């Protein structure tokens, strides 16, 4: 019985030693907890940083998306308005004000062609503060700069364009908007205009959103401008067609009146000659009767007056034949003005001359044109009984010579203008005019292949004569 306990003790001792060894090898739980806590804390901080970065990124993306949505909505509204606006001037004003307001720039200018197929882009509209382009400043639509902008077809900072690619004239314009943006206006792969915008009022740089907005809007306005121009061209063509129709009707009416007047004049001339002869006989028979001779003289004067009216009627239908010759129309106008100088001066009418350089000579009947100019100057004098100004302009326009007589008188009532060239139509008091002066002028100008029109001014009115330059006619025969 004494051996059994000894064996038990000997078996338990090794077990204690093993447990002791395991306890010494196991790390301290406090250290583990601290390290775990430290790792967890670092992981949380890292997650916080990542979350903050994501939040900043999402906020920025959200802001950009809101800006894009706003820009797209703005572009949609603007495009709808652009397509609805067919008034050329209003369209350009709307475009510039919209761009300046949306981007916040100091100034802007849009350069477009003045002629349908011109090679120069002039500043049609300019808005904002600071130095702006002058009317004669321009970009060349066929220059290397224009070709570069056409190929890029996107907004470009001005600093990229102020280089050898631009001419000295173009660099001068670009520097007006430096730092700024140049937006090419492209229609069907063709550069039709340039929109230049200066720096922002805030002084900040242009952002990608700004460039995208300007790019989309530039494409929209290029189409809208072309549509507005087409509409305006169609409207002008319709107005010209209506004017031509009115002129044709007027011509036909006047031709009919002229033919009738000529027939009446021929019929009147024969009995008038007989009456004139018998008046001469009566005058001889009344040598001793002073009173009767006085009556005869009055009848003779009235017969002469009728003869002059008959001659005017004949001149209206077929003016007296005259040989055409090379005429310096400026000198011709000046000669008539000198002839009327004393009369105009006595009526306190001041004459102003505006003669363009290089006005071509005409093949015309100088006496016929003198008669027209004289009649128009007399009409201007009568329209200014209390004095005024007479402006005479001579210039070449589109291969035709235009002579204009503008006065500061009373003008003509609008309802009377369509009838002023009709025979016997006059607004003067009874006995002051026969109403044939302007009719004769109309006939003379028509026989020169030209036209004569009238329009009211503020104040006064203006007669405008258009004559073809280089006419080949050799005879003034209607």
C-alpha positions in Angstrom: 0.0 0.0 0.0 2.9 2.4 0.5 4.0 2.0 -3.2 0.9 3.2 -4.9 1.0 6.8 -3.7 4.6 7.2 -4.7 3.8 6.2 -8.3 1.0 8.7 -8.4 3.2 11.6 -7.3 5.8 10.7 -9.8 3.3 10.8 -12.6 1.8 14.2 -11.7 5.1 16.1 -11.6 5.8 16.1 -15.3 2.3 17.4 -16.1 3.0 20.5 -13.9 6.2 21.2 -15.7 4.4 21.1 -19.1 1.7 23.4 -18.0 4.3 25.8 -16.8 6.1 25.7 -20.1 2.9 26.5 -22.0 2.1 29.5 -19.7 5.6 31.0 -20.3 5.4 30.6 -24.1 1.9 32.3 -24.4 2.2 36.1 -25.0 0.8 38.6 -22.6 -2.9 39.2 -23.3 -2.6 42.9 -22.5 0.0 43.4 -25.2 -2.1 41.5 -27.7 -5.1 43.6 -26.9 -3.1 46.8 -27.2 -1.7 45.8 -30.5 -5.1 44.7 -31.7 -6.6 47.9 -30.6 -3.9 49.9 -32.3 -4.4 48.0 -35.5 -8.1 48.5 -35.3 -7.6 52.2 -34.7 -5.2 52.5 -37.7 -7.7 50.7 -39.9 -10.5 52.9 -38.7 -8.5 56.0 -39.4 -7.6 54.7 -42.8 -11.2 54.0 -43.5 -12.1 57.4 -42.3 -9.5 59.0 -44.6 -10.8 56.9 -47.6 -14.3 57.8 -46.7 -13.5 61.5 -46.5 -11.7 61.3 -49.9 -14.7 59.5 -51.4 -17.1 62.0 -49.9 -15.0 64.9 -51.3 -14.8 63.1 -54.7 -18.6 62.4 -54.7 -19.3 66.0 -53.6 -17.1 67.4 -56.4 -18.7 64.9 -58.9 -22.1 65.9 -57.7 -21.3 69.5 -58.1 -20.0 68.9 -61.6 -23.1 66.9 -62.5 -25.3 69.7 -61.2 -23.3 72.2 -63.2 -23.6 70.0 -66.3 -27.3 69.5 -65.8 -27.7 73.3 -65.3 -25.6 74.0 -68.4 -27.5 71.4 -70.5 -30.8 72.9 -69.3 -29.5 76.4 -70.1 -28.3 75.3 -73.5 -31.6 73.6 -74.2 -33.5 76.7 -73.3 -31.1 78.9 -75.2 -31.2 76.7 -78.3 -35.0 76.8 -78.2 -34.9 80.5 -78.0 -32.2 80.8 -80.7 -34.4 78.7 -83.1 -37.4 80.9 -82.3 -35.5 84.2 -82.8 -35.2 85.1 -86.5 -34.3 88.7 -85.9 -30.6 88.8 -86.7 -29.7 91.7 -84.3 -31.7 90.3 -81.4 -30.1 86.9 -81.9 -26.6 88.3 -81.6 -27.4 90.4 -78.6 -29.0 87.4 -76.8 -26.0 85.2 -77.6 -23.4 87.6 -76.3 -25.3 88.5 -73.1 -25.9 84.8 -72.4 -22.2 83.9 -72.7 -21.0 86.8 -70.7 -23.6 86.2 -67.9 -23.0 82.4 -67.8 -19.2 82.5 -67.9 -18.9 85.8 -66.0 -16.5 87.4 -68.5 -15.7 91.1 -68.7 -16.3 91.5 -72.5 -17.0 89.7 -75.7 -17.2 90.3 -79.4 -18.7 88.2 -82.3 -17.0 88.5 -85.7 -19.0 87.6 -88.8 -19.0 88.1 -92.6 -20.7 91.3 -93.8 -21.1 90.0 -97.3 -22.5 86.6 -98.1 -19.2 85.2 -99.4 -16.7 87.7 -97.9 -13.3 86.6 -96.7 -13.2 88.9 -93.7 -14.9 88.5 -90.3 -15.8 91.9 -88.8 -16.9 92.7 -85.3 -20.7 92.7 -85.8 -21.5 92.9 -82.1 -19.4 93.8 -79.1 -20.4 94.1 -75.4 -18.7 94.6 -72.1 -16.2 96.9 -70.5 -12.7 97.9 -71.7 -11.3 98.3 -75.1 -13.5 96.8 -77.8 -12.7 96.2 -81.6 -13.4 98.9 -84.1 -15.6 98.5 -87.2 -12.6 98.0 -89.5 -10.8 95.4 -87.3 -11.2 91.9 -88.8 -10.0 88.3 -88.9 -9.3 86.7 -92.2 -11.6 83.7 -92.8 -8.9 82.1 -95.1 -5.9 82.7 -92.9 -3.8 80.0 -91.2 -5.4 81.0 -87.9 -8.9 80.4 -89.3 -7.8 77.1 -90.7 -6.3 76.1 -87.3 -9.6 77.0 -85.5 -11.7 75.1 -88.1 -9.6 71.9 -87.7 -9.8 72.1 -83.8 -13.5 73.1 -83.7 -13.4 73.8 -80.0 -12.7 76.8 -77.7 -9.1 77.8 -77.6 -7.3 80.0 -75.0 -6.0 83.2 -76.7 -2.5 82.6 -75.4 -2.3 79.5 -77.7 -3.2 81.6 -80.7 -0.9 84.6 -80.1 1.9 83.1 -82.1 3.3 82.8 -85.6 0.0 81.2 -86.7 -1.8 84.6 -86.4 -1.0 87.8 -88.4 -0.1 91.1 -86.8 -3.7 92.3 -87.3 -5.1 89.2 -85.7 -2.6 89.3 -82.8 -3.7 92.9 -82.1 -7.3 91.7 -81.8 -6.4 88.6 -79.7 -4.5 90.7 -77.2 -7.7 92.7 -76.6 -9.1 89.5 -75.1 -6.0 88.2 -73.4 -6.3 86.2 -71.2 -9.4 84.8 -72.7 -11.1 82.3 -75.0 -11.7 82.2 -78.7 -14.7 80.1 -79.9 -14.9 79.1 -83.6 -18.3 79.2 -85.0 -18.5 76.3 -87.5 -21.4 75.7 -89.9 -21.1 72.6 -92.1 -17.3 72.3 -91.6 -16.9 75.9 -92.6 -15.8 78.7 -90.3 -18.5 81.3 -90.4 -17.6 83.4 -87.4 -15.4 83.8 -84.3 -16.5 84.6 -80.8 -13.8 86.1 -78.6 -14.3 86.4 -74.8 -12.0 88.1 -72.2 -11.0 86.9 -68.8 -13.5 86.3 -66.0 -14.6 89.1 -63.6 -13.6 86.9 -60.7 -10.1 86.4 -62.1 -10.4 82.6 -62.0 -9.2 80.3 -64.7 -11.6 78.9 -67.3 -12.8 75.4 -66.3 -13.6 72.4 -68.4 -17.3 73.0 -67.9 -16.9 76.5 -69.3 -15.2 75.2 -72.4 -17.8 72.5 -72.9 -20.6 75.1 -72.5 -19.1 77.5 -75.0 -18.4 74.7 -77.4 -22.0 73.5 -77.5 -23.4 77.0 -77.6 -21.0 78.0 -80.4 -22.3 75.2 -82.6 -25.9 76.1 -81.8 -25.4 79.8 -82.5 -23.6 79.1 -85.8 -26.7 77.2 -87.0 -29.1 79.9 -85.6 -27.1 82.7 -87.3 -27.3 80.9 -90.6 -31.0 80.4 -90.2 -31.5 84.0 -89.3 -29.5 85.1 -92.3 -31.5 82.9 -94.6 -34.7 84.2 -93.2 -33.5 87.8 -93.5 -32.3 87.1 -97.1 -35.7 85.6 -98.0 -37.5 88.5 -96.4 -35.4 91.0 -98.3 -35.9 89.1 -101.5 -39.7 89.2 -100.9 -39.5 92.9 -100.2 -37.5 93.5 -103.4 -39.9 91.4 -105.3 -42.8 93.4 -104.0 -41.0 96.7 -104.8 -40.3 95.4 -108.3 -43.9 94.5 -108.7 -45.0 97.9 -107.5 -42.5 99.6 -109.8 -43.7 97.5 -112.7 -47.3 98.4 -112.0 -46.2 102.1 -111.7 -44.3 101.8 -115.0 -47.2 100.3 -116.8 -49.6 102.8 -115.4 -47.3 105.7 -116.3 -46.8 104.2 -119.8 -50.5 104.1 -120.3 -50.9 107.6 -119.1 -48.0 108.8 -121.2 -49.5 107.2 -124.3 -52.8 108.7 -123.6 -51.2 112.1 -122.9 -49.3 111.9 -126.2 -52.5 111.2 -128.1 -54.2 114.1 -126.4 -51.2 116.4 -127.1 -51.2 115.5 -130.7 -54.9 116.2 -131.0 -54.6 119.5 -129.2 -51.6 120.7 -131.2 -53.4 121.0 -134.5 -56.3 123.2 -133.3 -53.9 125.1 -131.0 -51.8 126.1 -134.1 -54.9 127.3 -135.9 -56.0 129.3 -132.8 -52.6 130.8 -132.6 -52.7 131.9 -136.2 -56.2 133.5 -135.9 -55.1 135.3 -132.7 -52.3 136.9 -134.7 -54.8 138.0 -137.3 -57.1 139.5 -134.6 -54.1 141.3 -133.2 -53.4 142.9 -136.5 -57.1 143.8 -137.0 -57.2 145.5 -133.6 -54.2 147.9 -134.0 -56.3 150.9 -133.1 -58.1 149.3 -130.1 -55.7 149.2 -127.2 -58.1 147.4 -125.0 -58.8 144.7 -127.6 -55.1 144.3 -128.1 -54.6 143.8 -124.4 -57.2 141.0 -124.4 -55.5 139.4 -127.4 -52.2 139.5 -125.7 -53.7 137.7 -122.7 -55.2 135.0 -125.0 -51.8 134.7 -126.8 -50.0 134.1 -123.5 -52.4 131.5 -122.4 -52.1 129.7 -125.7 -48.3 129.7 -125.2 -48.9 128.2 -121.8 -51.1 125.5 -123.2 -48.4 124.8 -125.9 -45.8 124.4 -123.1 -48.0 121.9 -121.3 -48.5 120.0 -124.5 -44.8 119.9 -125.1 -44.3 118.5 -121.5 -46.9 115.8 -122.2 -45.0 114.8 -125.3 -41.6 114.9 -123.5 -43.1 112.7 -120.8 -44.1 110.0 -123.3 -41.1 110.3 -125.6 -38.5 112.9 -124.6 -36.9 114.9 -127.4 -34.2 112.9 -129.2 -30.7 113.7 -128.0 -27.4 112.2 -128.8 -25.8 110.4 -125.9 -22.2 111.2 -124.9 -19.7 110.5 -122.1 -20.9 112.5 -119.1 -19.1 113.4 -115.9 -22.2 113.2 -113.7 -20.4 114.8 -110.7 -19.5 117.9 -112.9 -23.0 117.9 -114.3 -24.6 118.0 -110.8 -22.2 120.7 -109.7 -22.9 122.9 -112.7 -26.7 122.8 -112.0 -26.0 123.6 -108.3 -23.9 126.6 -109.3 -26.7 127.7 -111.6 -29.2 127.6 -108.7 -26.7 129.0 -106.1 -28.2 132.5 -106.0 -31.8 131.3 -105.8 -31.0 128.8 -103.0 -29.0 131.4 -101.2 -31.9 133.9 -101.3 -34.1 131.3 -99.7 -31.5 130.7 -97.0 -30.9 127.1 -98.2 -27.4 125.8 -97.5 -26.0 123.2 -99.9 -23.8 120.4 -98.8 -21.9 118.3 -101.4 -20.7 114.7 -100.9 -19.0 113.3 -104.0 -17.3 109.9 -103.8 -14.0 109.4 -105.4 -13.8 107.4 -108.7 -17.4 107.8 -109.8 -17.5 106.4 -113.4 -18.7 108.5 -116.3 -22.0 107.7 -117.9 -23.2 107.6 -121.5 -26.2 110.0 -121.2 -27.9 113.0 -122.6 -26.5 115.9 -120.5 -29.4 118.2 -121.2 -31.9 115.6 -120.2 -30.1 114.9 -116.9 -29.7 118.7 -116.2 -33.5 119.0 -116.6 -34.0 116.3 -114.0 -31.5 117.7 -111.5 -32.9 121.2 -112.0 -36.4 120.0 -111.3 -35.5 118.2 -108.2 -33.5 121.1 -106.8 -36.5 123.4 -107.5 -38.8 121.0 -105.7 -36.4 121.0 -102.7 -36.4 124.8 -102.7 -40.2 124.9 -102.7 -40.3 122.3 -99.8 -38.1 124.6 -97.7 -39.9 128.0 -97.8 -38.2 129.1 -94.5 -34.7 127.8 -95.4 -32.9 124.6 -94.6 -30.3 122.2 -95.9 -29.9 120.5 -99.2 -27.5 117.5 -99.2 -26.4 116.2 -102.6 -24.5 112.9 -102.8 -23.0 111.1 -105.8 -21.4 107.7 -105.5 -21.0 104.3 -107.3 -22.9 101.4 -105.7 -22.8 97.9 -107.2 -21.9 99.0 -110.7 -24.5 101.8 -110.8 -24.2 105.5 -110.2 -26.5 106.9 -107.4 -27.4 110.6 -107.2 -29.4 111.6 -104.1 -31.0 115.0 -103.3 -32.0 115.2 -99.6 -33.7 118.2 -98.1 -34.9 119.2 -94.6 -38.3 120.3 -95.8 -41.8 119.1 -95.2 -41.6 115.8 -97.0 -44.5 114.2 -98.8 -47.5 112.6 -97.2 -47.1 108.8 -97.3 -50.4 108.3 -99.2 -49.2 110.7 -101.9 -45.8 109.1 -102.6 -47.2 106.3 -104.9 -48.7 109.1 -107.2 -45.9 111.7 -107.4 -44.7 110.6 -110.8 -48.2 110.5 -112.3 -49.0 113.3 -114.9 -51.0 116.2 -113.4 -50.6 115.0 -109.9 -49.4 117.8 -107.6 -49.6 118.8 -103.9 -48.9 122.4 -104.7 -51.7 125.0 -104.6 -53.7 125.7 -107.7 -51.8 127.7 -110.3 -48.4 126.9 -108.8 -47.7 123.7 -110.7 -49.0 121.5 -113.5 -48.0 118.2 -112.0 -45.8 117.3 -115.0 -42.3 118.1 -113.7 -41.7 114.8 -111.9 -43.5 112.9 -114.7 -41.0 114.3 -117.2 -38.1 113.4 -114.8 -39.4 109.9 -114.6 -39.5 109.6 -118.3 -36.0 110.9 -118.8 -34.5 108.6 -116.2 -36.4 105.6 -117.5 -35.1 106.3 -121.0 -31.6 106.2 -119.6 -32.3 102.7 -118.2 -32.4 104.0 -114.6 -34.8 104.5 -111.8 -36.0 107.4 -109.6 -37.5 107.0 -106.2 -38.5 109.0 -103.2 -38.5 108.4 -99.4 -39.3 110.6 -96.4 -36.6 111.4 -93.9 -36.6 112.8 -90.4 -36.9 115.7 -91.3 -37.5 116.2 -95.0 -37.3 113.8 -98.0 -34.9 112.4 -100.5 -35.0 111.7 -104.2 -32.7 109.0 -105.3 -31.6 108.4 -108.9 -29.9 105.1 -110.1 -28.2 105.1 -113.5 -26.3 102.2 -115.0 -22.6 102.7 -115.4 -21.1 101.9 -118.8 -24.4 102.0 -120.8 -23.8 101.1 -124.5 -26.8 103.0 -125.9 -25.9 105.6 -128.5 -29.2 107.3 -128.9 -31.6 108.8 -126.5 -34.8 107.5 -128.0 -36.9 106.0 -125.2 
